[in-house]
Amino acid sequence: MGTIYVTDRDGLEHEIAAQEGENLMEILRDGGLPIEGICGGVCVCSTCHVYVAKDWITKSGTRDDDEQVMVEDSGSYQDSSRLACQIEFTPVLEGMRLTLAPEF
Ligand code: FES
């Protein structure tokens, strides 16, 4: 079990338990944060949009073409944008920090 740190849309930080092998959308939702994840994690809804903190961008991997299109179409794209469902929690992400994007 690991931990990630998440800033919500009101600017409050939450310490969330993270299970290896789960994706970050599941972890955020299970942690009680307002992430809809309405497509179930198959990269077609953008309701799991987050901004990864600068120090964690490289460790969390890169957007594939489908994810890139989705975040660019979200209306709130930033260079640090990711879809949480496309990031699997592994030990290398222990202590990761991210921020919830505005609601889609
Ligand atoms: S849950 Fe739908 S894109 Fe991530």
Residues whose N, C-alpha, C, O or C-beta is under 5 A from the ligand:
A	BS01	FES	M25 G37 I38 C39 G40 G41 V42 C43 V44 C45 S46 T47 C48 L83 C85
